[in-house]
Amino acid sequence: MWQELNTMTVQGSNINKKKYKKNYEIIKNKKLTSENIKFKLYPKSSVKINILTNIEEKNKYSDYEKENDIDISDFEDEELMAELTAKQIIDMINSKKNINYRDIIILKRSLKGSVNIYSRVFKKHNIPLFIDYSQAVFEVLEVSLFIDFLKIIDNIRQDEALLAVLLSSIGNFDIDDITKIKIYDMKEKYFYNIFFKYAREVQDELSEKIAKFIKKIENYADIERYMQLDEFIDYIMTDSSYKDYISTMPQGEMRIQNLKIINEKAREFIQNENKSLFHFLMYIDAILKNKSDDITPKSISKEQNLVRLMSIHKSKGLESRIVIINDLQKKFNMQDKNKAILLDAKYGIGSNYVDIQDDYYMPTLAKKAVLSEYESGARAEEIRILYVALTRAKNDIILNSIGKATYYKLIENIRTGFFSKGLESINNYQDFILYAIADDIRDNFSNTKLYQFNEIDIKDIILAEEEKTDLRQKFEDMLKNISLSEEEKKLIREKYTYDYEYKDYITKQVKTSVTSLAKKNIELKSKYIVEKLFDYDYHKKINDFTPEKIGTLNHLFLQHIDFKKNYTSDDLEKQLADMIKSDFITQEESEVINLKQVYNFIKSDIGKRIKKSQNIYQEESFIDSYDGTLLSGVIDLFFEEDNHLVLLDYKTDSVRKEDVKEHAKMYKEQINLYKTAINKAFDKEVKQSYIYFLSVGEIVEI
């Protein structure tokens, strides 16, 4: 396999840059051998390729039944990968006596979004972890929350930051408080407006609590104008008791050290001309948005027995006994190719052709040439980065990936011979690896000598967590073998087996949405529903979009419909073109918006009723309490008619006309939740509720 990977490195390096030809021997249509290139050769047991697979996805066209009540969709890819990695590390430590945590390095293309998940999972498994990532400190809870605190001191009119601080130890508000404030004015879009309105208009304990909080933030804002920035940050950490609270949390000393980074950044920042809190927050935001990572690794002593997690870039020049490379399935970042104008030293400027009269644009030949050059160069760079990762290990190398739908398709195509022979279509490391071992895949790995290839069922990772031995039982077994009096054992139990009063809330979902509740209901009932077959042209359009994405785009278009107007087909086409022009949607996204279905809906009987109604409410969001959690949702449309309300929810589901009534039953719970939310917010009753299926133009009363 390594021979073939080196072949790809050579060929990949030659895709775009001629200067690399002098460094490598160009070999076409044949594998490299030990005679013409040097490469690392590991024992088979030391090289492992692991693919996490979902057996349900693999057998989605079979009659596979769920053996365990597990919703795999509840687990993020990062969490699954972290769990797999932790399991591998524990197995190595337990099976190899001469292996220490310090001998293991985990490499990822980027650590963005991984820090908290790996920290949490590794802490759960008691694996010491050092994360070598310059932006990591800003992603941990205590730091990100304090940054939100600074944000609302600078400008309290920021919903996300305000809610985060209110629900923290700084604000001491709870979910019931937030819900009570929100439902005070369901029509208002922004929470901070309701927050101030409640304090002004209501006289109760909660309004007093809000007033004190606002006064506290205003005082901090006044003080900030007269204090040096780093001193001010240290002052509010102490005055708000935030530092004290953080120090009492698990690993409090480490968390305090993380907070000190903000002070350090503030001291660096005040060396500049702009020393205000506002500009400091912009500076922090720039750090968070910067996707590059400092190439210089942080130094840790050899005595520190820690697993190190770092980006592949940072691993340059380093070697470790064991290297684990994760997330090979993630796509390469080629966002720059979506820019309207591309620049290239060889081909110059590549731009779109824009027709103002007919209101459309398309890439010019020059842009296509620049785009091809850009993609080739980017792919060549990714091959070189993969080569860096593959050459960091002294002894063992483990490659971990998650098999998505494209993985199963590629494996099948390789086995049947129907797969692309070039590298142009490859957009992730996993496919590079599969490309390199294509011959072994076709032979079902019968003659594999250089590596082990394993497909691991995702459920094995999930169930491994659920099948852990009860620690309390172990503790009781231990007490039985100790010669102590019952009184002494009782004292030990009280000290070491403390029962947290609110432990049921630890795993309880804090927030859910109406859509997610409805989706679970649909998944249970819709297993044997046969979907409508689309014509070929429409199938081509929707092929790259999930049903959820198609539904979102159609709802977005309907959100901008003025039901009081008399629309023609041309009017709808013009509105769609305006949305593209205004960057609400892209040209590709517009192709899955079915204007004919929208037109039929507007001209239907229910559409005419909406037009004649007294008041129309579209895309109204709400927050409510539900089964001990915070429930959020967005209601498509309801209107006022004859002094009562009529609720309408439109669906883009693929369904046959004869099945609409049965299909509508799946959404009954969702509609009832919407009705409850409307009834709480309005004095008028929801007398009628309907679901309109856009695909067949049918309406069902619920």
C-alpha positions in Angstrom: 0.0 0.0 0.0 2.8 2.4 0.9 4.3 2.0 -2.6 1.0 3.0 -4.1 0.6 6.0 -1.7 4.1 7.2 -2.7 3.0 6.8 -6.3 0.1 9.1 -5.6 2.4 11.5 -3.9 4.6 11.7 -6.9 1.8 12.0 -9.4 -0.2 14.3 -7.2 2.8 16.7 -6.7 3.0 16.9 -10.5 -0.6 17.7 -11.0 0.0 21.5 -11.1 3.5 22.5 -10.3 6.2 21.7 -12.8 8.9 22.6 -10.2 8.2 19.3 -8.4 9.3 17.3 -11.4 12.9 17.7 -10.5 12.3 16.3 -7.1 10.6 13.1 -8.1 10.8 10.6 -10.8 7.5 10.7 -12.8 6.1 7.2 -13.2 2.9 6.7 -15.1 0.5 3.7 -15.0 2.7 1.6 -12.8 3.5 1.1 -9.1 6.7 2.3 -7.6 9.1 -0.3 -6.4 11.8 -0.3 -3.7 14.4 0.1 -6.5 13.2 3.6 -7.6 12.0 5.1 -4.4 12.7 4.8 -0.6 9.7 4.4 1.7 8.9 3.3 5.2 7.9 -0.3 5.4 6.0 -1.3 8.6 5.0 -4.8 9.7 1.5 -5.7 8.8 0.4 -5.7 12.5 1.7 -2.1 12.8 -0.4 -0.5 10.1 -4.2 -0.5 10.6 -6.9 1.1 8.4 -10.2 1.3 10.3 -13.5 2.4 8.8 -16.4 3.1 11.1 -19.5 1.8 9.3 -23.2 2.0 9.9 -24.7 -1.4 9.1 -28.1 0.2 8.6 -26.7 2.4 5.9 -24.8 -0.5 4.4 -28.0 -2.6 4.2 -30.5 0.2 3.6 -32.2 -1.7 0.8 -32.5 -4.8 2.9 -35.0 -5.8 5.6 -32.5 -5.1 8.3 -34.2 -4.6 11.7 -32.8 -2.6 14.6 -31.4 -4.9 17.2 -30.8 -2.2 19.7 -32.8 0.9 20.6 -30.0 3.3 19.5 -30.4 6.4 17.4 -27.0 6.7 15.7 -27.9 10.1 14.4 -27.7 11.4 17.9 -23.9 10.9 17.8 -21.8 13.4 16.0 -18.9 12.2 13.8 -16.4 13.9 16.1 -17.8 12.1 19.1 -17.8 8.8 17.4 -14.2 9.3 16.3 -13.1 10.4 19.8 -14.7 7.3 21.3 -13.0 5.0 18.8 -9.7 6.7 19.4 -10.0 6.5 23.2 -10.9 2.8 22.9 -7.8 2.2 20.7 -5.5 4.0 23.2 -6.9 2.0 26.2 -6.4 -1.3 24.3 -2.8 -0.4 23.4 -2.0 0.7 27.0 -3.5 -2.4 28.4 -2.0 -4.9 25.9 1.5 -3.4 25.4 3.5 -3.0 28.7 6.1 -0.7 27.2 3.6 1.8 25.8 3.0 5.1 27.6 0.5 7.9 26.8 3.4 10.1 25.7 4.2 7.7 22.9 0.9 8.4 21.1 0.1 11.4 18.9 -3.3 12.0 17.3 -3.3 13.9 14.0 -6.2 15.7 12.3 -6.3 17.9 9.3 -7.9 20.6 11.4 -8.8 20.8 15.1 -11.5 23.3 14.7 -14.6 22.2 16.5 -12.9 19.1 18.0 -11.4 20.5 21.2 -14.4 20.2 23.6 -15.5 16.8 22.3 -12.0 15.2 22.6 -11.5 16.8 26.0 -14.8 15.5 27.3 -14.5 12.0 25.9 -10.8 11.5 27.0 -11.6 12.8 30.4 -14.5 10.3 30.7 -12.0 7.5 29.9 -9.3 8.9 32.2 -6.9 9.5 29.3 -4.5 12.5 29.9 -4.7 14.7 26.8 -2.7 17.7 25.6 -4.3 19.7 22.8 -1.7 21.5 20.8 -3.9 24.1 19.1 -3.5 27.9 19.2 -7.2 28.6 19.1 -8.2 25.7 21.4 -8.4 27.9 24.6 -11.1 30.1 23.0 -13.3 27.1 22.4 -13.4 25.8 26.0 -16.5 26.5 28.0 -15.1 28.8 30.6 -13.3 31.1 28.1 -16.0 31.2 25.5 -18.6 32.1 28.2 -16.4 34.9 29.5 -16.0 36.3 26.0 -19.8 36.3 25.7 -19.7 38.2 29.0 -17.4 40.8 27.5 -19.6 41.0 24.4 -22.7 42.0 26.3 -20.8 44.6 28.4 -19.8 46.1 25.1 -23.3 45.7 23.6 -26.0 43.9 25.4 -28.2 43.6 22.3 -26.8 40.3 21.2 -29.2 37.4 21.7 -26.7 34.5 21.7 -24.2 36.0 24.1 -26.9 37.4 26.3 -28.7 34.0 26.7 -25.4 32.3 27.4 -24.5 34.7 30.2 -28.0 34.7 31.7 -27.9 30.9 32.0 -24.5 30.9 33.6 -23.3 31.6 37.1 -23.0 35.3 36.2 -26.7 35.7 35.5 -28.2 32.9 37.6 -31.3 32.7 35.4 -32.8 29.3 34.7 -34.7 27.8 31.8 -38.1 28.6 33.4 -37.0 32.3 33.7 -36.0 32.4 30.0 -39.2 30.8 28.9 -41.3 33.1 31.0 -39.5 36.2 29.4 -39.8 34.9 25.9 -43.5 34.1 26.0 -44.3 37.5 27.3 -44.1 38.8 23.7 -44.2 36.0 21.2 -44.4 38.4 18.2 -41.0 40.1 19.0 -38.2 38.5 17.1 -35.2 39.5 19.3 -34.9 38.2 22.9 -33.1 41.3 24.2 -36.1 43.5 23.3 -38.4 41.3 25.3 -35.8 41.2 28.1 -35.9 45.0 28.4 -39.7 45.1 27.9 -40.4 42.7 30.7 -38.2 44.7 33.1 -40.2 47.9 32.2 -43.7 46.6 32.1 -43.9 43.8 34.7 -43.7 44.0 38.5 -42.5 40.7 40.0 -39.4 39.1 41.3 -38.2 38.2 37.8 -38.4 41.8 36.6 -36.4 42.9 39.6 -33.8 40.3 38.8 -33.6 41.5 35.2 -33.3 45.1 36.4 -30.4 44.3 38.7 -28.6 42.4 35.9 -29.0 45.3 33.4 -27.7 47.7 36.1 -24.8 45.5 36.7 -23.9 45.3 33.0 -24.3 49.1 32.7 -21.9 49.7 35.6 -19.3 47.4 34.0 -19.7 49.3 30.7 -19.0 52.6 32.6 -16.0 51.3 34.4 -14.5 49.9 31.2 -14.2 53.4 29.8 -11.8 54.4 32.6 -9.7 51.3 33.2 -6.9 49.8 31.2 -8.3 46.8 29.3 -6.3 44.0 31.0 -7.0 45.5 34.4 -10.7 45.7 33.6 -10.8 42.1 32.5 -9.1 41.0 35.8 -11.5 43.2 37.7 -14.8 41.8 36.3 -13.5 38.2 36.7 -13.1 38.9 40.4 -16.1 41.2 41.0 -18.6 38.9 39.2 -17.2 36.0 41.2 -16.7 34.2 37.9 -13.1 33.3 38.8 -14.2 31.8 42.1 -16.9 29.8 40.4 -14.5 28.4 37.8 -12.0 27.4 40.4 -14.5 25.2 42.1 -15.3 23.3 38.9 -13.5 20.0 38.1 -9.9 20.7 37.0 -10.3 24.2 38.3 -6.6 25.2 38.2 -6.4 24.3 34.6 -9.6 26.4 33.8 -8.1 29.4 35.7 -5.0 29.0 33.5 -7.2 29.1 30.4 -8.9 32.3 31.6 -5.5 33.9 32.1 -4.9 33.6 28.3 -7.6 36.3 27.9 -5.5 38.6 30.1 -2.4 37.8 28.1 -4.2 38.5 24.8 -5.5 41.8 26.3 -1.9 42.8 27.3 -0.7 42.0 23.7 -3.6 44.0 22.3 -3.2 47.2 24.2 0.2 47.7 22.6 -1.8 48.8 19.5 -3.5 52.1 19.0 -7.1 50.9 19.3 -7.4 49.8 23.0 -11.2 49.6 23.4 -13.1 46.5 24.4 -15.0 46.6 21.1 -11.7 46.4 19.1 -10.4 43.7 21.4 -13.5 41.6 20.7 -12.9 42.1 17.0 -9.3 40.9 17.6 -10.5 37.7 19.4 -13.1 37.1 16.6 -10.3 37.3 14.0 -8.4 34.7 15.9 -11.4 32.4 16.0 -12.1 32.9 12.3 -8.5 32.3 11.3 -8.4 28.7 10.1 -4.6 28.5 10.0 -2.7 27.1 12.9 0.7 28.1 14.3 3.2 25.6 12.9 5.4 25.8 15.9 4.4 23.0 18.4 4.0 23.9 22.0 6.7 22.3 24.1 5.8 19.7 26.8 8.4 17.9 28.8 9.2 14.3 28.4 8.1 13.7 31.9 4.6 14.7 31.1 2.8 11.4 30.3 0.1 12.8 27.9 -1.5 11.9 24.6 -1.0 14.7 22.2 -3.6 15.9 19.8 -2.5 18.3 17.0 -3.0 19.3 13.4 -1.0 17.6 10.7 0.7 21.0 10.0 2.1 21.1 13.5 3.5 17.6 13.3 6.1 18.5 10.7 9.5 17.5 12.0 8.1 15.4 14.8 8.1 11.6 15.2 6.3 9.4 17.6 6.1 5.7 18.3 2.4 5.5 17.6 0.5 7.9 15.3 -3.3 7.9 15.0 -4.6 9.8 12.0 -8.3 10.6 12.3 -11.2 11.9 10.1 -9.9 10.7 6.7 -13.4 11.0 5.4 -13.6 14.8 5.7 -13.7 16.7 2.5 -10.9 19.1 1.5 -11.6 22.8 2.0 -12.0 24.3 -1.4 -14.3 27.2 -0.5 -12.2 29.7 -2.5 -13.4 28.2 -5.7 -16.9 29.6 -5.0 -15.6 33.2 -5.3 -17.0 35.3 -8.1 -13.4 36.3 -9.2 -10.4 34.0 -9.1 -6.8 34.9 -9.6 -3.9 32.8 -10.9 -0.3 33.7 -11.8 -0.4 31.6 -15.0 -4.0 32.2 -16.3 -4.7 35.6 -14.8 -8.2 36.7 -13.8 -11.1 34.4 -14.0 -14.6 35.9 -13.5 -18.2 35.2 -14.2 -20.1 36.4 -17.3 -23.0 38.5 -16.0 -26.0 39.2 -18.2 -27.8 42.1 -16.6 -30.7 42.1 -19.1 -31.7 38.5 -18.6 -30.5 38.4 -15.0 -28.1 35.4 -14.9 -24.5 34.7 -14.7 -22.2 31.8 -15.7 -18.4 31.1 -15.4 -16.3 32.2 -18.3 -13.8 29.9 -20.1 -11.0 31.9 -18.3 -12.6 31.2 -14.9 -12.9 27.5 -15.7 -9.2 27.4 -16.5 -8.3 29.2 -13.3 -10.7 26.9 -11.4 -9.1 23.8 -12.8 -5.6 25.1 -11.9 -6.8 26.0 -8.4 -8.3 22.6 -7.8 -5.3 20.8 -9.1 -3.0 22.8 -6.9 -5.2 22.4 -3.8 -5.4 18.6 -4.4 -1.6 18.4 -4.8 -1.1 20.2 -1.5 -3.5 17.8 0.3 -1.5 14.9 -1.1 1.7 16.4 0.4 -0.1 17.0 3.7 -1.2 13.3 3.8 2.4 12.3 3.1 3.5 14.3 6.1 1.0 12.5 8.3 1.9 9.1 7.0 5.6 9.6 7.8 5.3 10.7 11.4 5.2 7.2 13.0 8.2 5.2 14.2 6.4 2.0 14.9 2.6 1.9 14.6 0.3 3.9 12.4 -3.5 3.8 12.7 -5.8 5.4 10.1 -9.4 6.1 11.2 -12.3 7.1 9.0 -16.0 7.1 9.0 -17.7 5.3 6.1 -20.5 7.6 4.7 -22.8 6.7 1.8 -20.1 7.6 -0.7 -17.8 5.0 0.9 -20.1 2.1 0.2 -20.7 3.3 -3.3 -16.9 3.6 -4.0 -16.1 0.2 -2.5 -18.8 -1.4 -4.7 -17.5 0.5 -7.8 -13.9 -0.6 -7.1 -15.0 -4.2 -6.8 -17.0 -4.1 -10.0 -14.3 -2.0 -11.9 -16.6 1.0 -12.4 -14.6 3.8 -10.7 -12.6 6.8 -11.8 -9.0 6.1 -12.5 -7.8 9.7 -12.0 -7.3 11.8 -8.9 -9.4 14.7 -10.2 -12.6 13.5 -8.5 -11.1 12.7 -5.1 -11.9 15.2 -2.4 -10.8 13.4 0.8 -8.0 11.3 2.3 -10.1 8.2 2.7 -10.7 8.0 -1.1 -6.9 8.4 -1.7 -6.3 5.4 0.6 -9.0 3.3 -1.0 -7.6 4.3 -4.4 -4.2 3.0 -3.3 -5.5 -0.4 -2.1 -8.0 -0.9 -4.9 -6.3 -4.2 -6.0 -6.6 -5.6 -2.4 -10.3 -4.5 -2.2 -11.1 -6.4 -5.4 -9.3 -9.5 -4.0 -11.2 -9.1 -0.7 -7.9 -8.5 1.1 -6.8 -12.1 0.6 -3.2 -11.3 -0.1 -2.7 -8.2 2.0 0.8 -8.2 3.6 1.4 -4.5 4.5 -1.6 -3.6 6.6 -4.7 -4.6 8.3 -8.1 -3.4 7.0 -11.0 -3.4 9.4 -14.6 -2.3 9.1 -16.0 -1.5 12.6 -19.7 -1.2 13.2 -20.6 2.1 14.8 -22.9 0.4 17.2 -19.9 -1.6 18.7 -18.5 1.8 19.8 -21.8 3.0 21.2 -22.7 -0.2 22.9 -19.2 -0.5 24.5 -20.1 2.6 26.5 -23.4 1.2 27.6 -22.1 -2.2 28.7 -19.5 -0.9 31.2 -19.6 -2.5 34.6 -21.4 -0.7 37.3 -18.7 1.0 39.4 -21.0 1.1 42.4 -21.3 -2.7 42.3 -17.5 -3.0 42.2 -17.3 -0.7 45.2 -19.8 -2.8 47.2 -17.9 -6.0 46.2 -14.7 -4.4 47.5 -16.3 -3.5 50.9 -17.5 -7.1 51.4 -13.8 -8.2 51.4 -12.7 -5.6 54.0 -12.9 -6.3 57.7 -14.8 -3.2 58.9 -17.8 -2.6 61.1 -21.1 -1.7 59.5 -20.8 1.8 61.0 -17.4 2.2 59.3 -18.7 0.9 56.0 -21.6 3.3 56.2 -19.2 6.3 56.7 -17.2 5.1 53.7 -20.3 4.8 51.5 -21.4 8.3 52.5 -18.0 9.7 51.5 -17.4 7.8 48.3 -20.8 7.0 46.9 -22.5 10.4 47.0 -25.7 10.5 45.0 -26.1 13.7 43.1 -29.6 15.0 43.8 -30.2 16.1 40.2 -28.4 13.3 38.4 -31.4 12.6 36.1 -30.9 16.1 34.6 -27.3 15.4 33.6 -28.4 13.3 30.6 -31.7 15.1 30.0 -32.0 17.0 26.8 -31.9 20.7 27.6 -33.5 21.8 24.4 -35.4 20.2 21.6 -37.3 21.3 18.5 -40.8 20.5 17.2 -39.2 19.3 14.0 -36.9 16.8 15.7 -39.9 15.4 17.7 -41.9 15.0 14.5 -39.0 13.5 12.7 -38.6 10.7 15.3 -42.3 9.9 14.9 -42.1 9.8 11.1 -39.0 7.5 11.2 -40.9 5.0 13.3 -44.0 5.0 11.0 -42.7 5.5 7.5 -40.5 2.5 7.0 -42.6 0.9 4.3 -43.8 4.0 2.5 -43.0 3.9 -1.2 -41.9 7.4 -2.3 -43.1 9.0 -5.5 -40.8 8.7 -8.5 -39.7 12.0 -10.0 -39.0 12.6 -13.7 -35.4 12.4 -14.7 -34.7 16.1 -15.1 -36.1 16.9 -11.6 -34.2 13.9 -10.1 -30.9 15.3 -11.5 -31.6 18.7 -9.8 -32.4 17.3 -6.4 -29.7 14.6 -6.5 -27.2 16.8 -4.6 -29.7 18.0 -2.0 -31.1 16.2 1.0 -34.9 16.1 1.5 -34.4 18.4 4.5 -32.4 20.9 2.4 -35.1 20.9 -0.3 -37.8 21.5 2.3 -35.8 24.4 3.8 -35.3 26.1 0.5 -39.0 25.8 -0.5 -40.0 27.1 2.9 -37.6 30.0 2.5 -39.2 30.9 -0.8 -42.8 30.6 0.7 -41.7 32.8 3.6 -41.2 35.7 1.1 -44.6 35.3 -0.5 -47.1 38.1 0.1 -50.4 36.3 0.1 -52.3 39.5 -0.4 -50.8 40.0 -3.9 -52.1 38.5 -7.2 -49.2 36.4 -8.3 -48.6 35.1 -11.9 -46.1 32.5 -12.9 -43.9 35.2 -14.2 -44.1 37.0 -10.8 -42.8 33.9 -9.0 -40.0 33.5 -11.5 -39.0 37.2 -11.0 -39.1 36.8 -7.2 -36.9 33.7 -7.4 -34.4 35.6 -9.6 -34.4 38.5 -7.1 -33.6 36.1 -4.3 -30.6 34.7 -6.3 -29.5 38.3 -7.1 -29.7 39.3 -3.4 -27.7 36.2 -2.3 -30.6 34.6 -0.4 -30.0 31.4 -2.4 -27.6 30.2 -5.0 -28.4 29.3 -8.6 -28.1 25.6 -7.8 -30.4 25.9 -4.8 -33.0 27.7 -6.8 -33.4 24.7 -9.1 -35.0 22.6 -6.4 -37.7 25.2 -5.7 -40.7 24.0 -7.6 -42.5 27.2 -8.7 -45.4 25.2 -10.3 -46.2 23.7 -6.9 -46.0 27.1 -5.2 -48.3 28.6 -7.8 -50.8 25.8 -7.4 -50.7 26.4 -3.6 -51.4 30.1 -3.9 -54.3 29.5 -6.3 -55.8 26.7 -4.2 -58.8 27.1 -2.0 -56.7 27.4 1.1 -54.5 30.0 -0.7 -57.6 32.1 -1.5 -58.7 31.8 2.1 -55.4 33.1 3.3 -55.6 36.1 0.9 -59.1 37.0 2.2 -58.1 36.6 5.9 -57.8 39.5 8.4 -54.2 38.9 9.5 -51.5 36.6 8.2 -48.6 35.3 10.4 -45.7 33.6 8.5 -42.6 31.8 9.9 -43.4 32.7 13.5 -40.9 31.3 16.0 -41.7 30.3 19.6 -40.1 28.9 22.7 -42.1 26.9 25.2 -41.5 24.3 28.0 -42.1 20.7 27.1 -41.5 17.6 29.3 -39.0 19.4 31.4 -37.0 20.8 28.4 -37.0 23.9 26.3 -39.0 23.4 23.1 -38.4 25.6 20.1 -40.2 25.7 16.8 -41.2 27.8 13.7 -44.8 27.8 12.5 -45.1 28.0 8.7 -48.3 30.0 8.6 -51.5 30.8 10.5 -54.1 33.3 9.7 -57.1 35.0 11.3 -60.5 34.3 9.9 -64.0 35.1 11.4 -62.4 36.0 14.8 -60.6 32.6 15.1 -57.2 31.3 13.9 -56.5 28.7 11.2 -53.1 26.9 11.3 -51.4 25.7 8.1 -48.2 23.7 7.8 -46.9 22.9 4.3 -44.8 19.9 3.5 -42.5 19.0 0.7 -42.7 15.2 1.4 -42.8 12.9 -1.6 -46.1 11.2 -1.2 -48.9 9.8 -3.4 -52.3 11.4 -3.5 -54.0 8.3 -2.2 -51.6 8.2 0.8 -51.8 11.8 2.0 -54.4 11.3 4.8 -52.4 8.4 6.3 -49.1 10.3 5.8 -50.6 13.4 7.5 -51.2 11.4 10.7 -47.5 11.3 11.3 -47.5 15.1 11.9 -50.4 15.2 14.3 -48.2 15.6 17.4 -46.3 18.4 15.7 -49.5 20.2 14.8 -50.8 19.9 18.3 -47.6 21.4 19.7 -48.0 24.3 17.3 -51.6 24.8 18.4 -50.6 24.8 22.0 -48.0 27.5 21.4 -50.4 29.7 19.4 -53.1 29.3 22.1 -50.7 30.5 24.8 -49.6 33.5 22.8 -53.1 34.6 21.5 -56.4 34.9 23.1 -58.1 33.5 20.1 -58.7 29.7 19.5 -57.1 27.7 16.7 -60.3 26.1 15.3 -58.9 24.5 12.2 -55.5 22.9 11.4 -54.3 21.8 8.0 -51.3 20.2 6.3 -50.7 21.1 2.6 -48.6 18.7 0.6 -46.9 20.7 -2.1 -45.8 17.7 -4.2 -49.3 16.6 -5.0 -51.3 19.8 -4.2 -53.5 18.1 -1.6 -54.6 19.4 1.8 -55.6 17.4 4.9 -57.3 18.7 8.0 -55.8 17.5 11.3 
